[in-house]
Amino acid sequence: MSVVRVREDADRWLRQARDDLEATEALITAGKFAQAAFFAQQAEKKALKAHWFEQDLDPWSHSLTRLIRVEP
């Protein structure tokens, strides 16, 4: 994959992670803690995937444990 495409994919995932984090903060303010926890988990997963994409690796997993523990 081209360097430009790798960077674009990583940036897209990071933007989505930041959007989820913003939603998390709004949900906490609204007292919606279960929903906030879900969006916080989604933000973490997307940020990890951005990190993998940035290294031009395949981040396709729904397991946070795999995304964290497996050496990219």
Secondary structure per residue as TSV (DSSP state, phi and psi in degrees):
chain	resnum	aa	ss	phi	psi
A	1	M	-	360.0	144.8
A	2	S	-	-68.7	154.7
A	3	V	H	-59.5	-39.8
A	4	V	H	-63.6	-45.8
A	5	R	H	-64.3	-40.2
A	6	V	H	-59.7	-46.6
A	7	R	H	-65.0	-42.0
A	8	E	H	-62.3	-43.3
A	9	D	H	-64.0	-44.4
A	10	A	H	-62.4	-43.2
A	11	D	H	-63.5	-39.8
A	12	R	H	-63.3	-44.8
A	13	W	H	-65.6	-38.3
A	14	L	H	-67.7	-39.0
A	15	R	H	-61.5	-42.4
A	16	Q	H	-64.3	-38.5
A	17	A	H	-63.0	-42.5
A	18	R	H	-65.7	-38.1
A	19	D	H	-61.4	-43.5
A	20	D	H	-65.0	-37.3
A	21	L	H	-65.7	-39.7
A	22	E	H	-62.4	-42.1
A	23	A	H	-63.1	-39.1
A	24	T	H	-57.5	-47.4
A	25	E	H	-63.6	-40.0
A	26	A	H	-66.2	-39.8
A	27	L	H	-67.6	-37.4
A	28	I	H	-62.3	-45.3
A	29	T	H	-59.0	-36.0
A	30	A	T	-82.2	-1.6
A	31	G	T	77.6	17.7
A	32	K	-	-97.2	74.9
A	33	F	H	-72.6	-37.5
A	34	A	H	-63.3	-44.1
A	35	Q	H	-66.9	-37.0
A	36	A	H	-63.1	-40.4
A	37	A	H	-62.4	-41.2
A	38	F	H	-60.9	-48.4
A	39	F	H	-68.1	-31.6
A	40	A	H	-64.5	-41.4
A	41	Q	H	-64.6	-40.3
A	42	Q	H	-64.5	-40.8
A	43	A	H	-61.4	-43.0
A	44	E	H	-62.7	-45.2
A	45	K	H	-62.8	-43.4
A	46	K	H	-68.7	-36.3
A	47	A	H	-65.5	-40.5
A	48	L	H	-64.5	-40.6
A	49	K	H	-64.8	-37.0
A	50	A	H	-59.3	-42.4
A	51	H	H	-61.3	-43.6
A	52	W	H	-65.0	-45.6
A	53	F	H	-60.3	-39.2
A	54	E	H	-58.8	-27.9
A	55	Q	T	-95.4	10.2
A	56	D	T	58.8	42.1
A	57	L	-	-116.2	166.5
A	58	D	-	-90.1	107.5
A	59	P	-	-94.3	16.2
A	60	W	-	-73.4	94.3
A	61	S	-	-157.8	150.6
A	62	H	S	-103.4	6.4
A	63	S	-	-97.0	115.2
A	64	L	H	-63.3	-35.3
A	65	T	H	-59.2	-45.3
A	66	R	H	-65.0	-44.0
A	67	L	H	-63.9	-30.7
A	68	I	H	-85.2	-45.2
A	69	R	H	-84.9	-31.8
A	70	V	S	-72.9	129.9
A	71	E	-	-69.0	122.2
A	72	P	-	-70.3	360.0
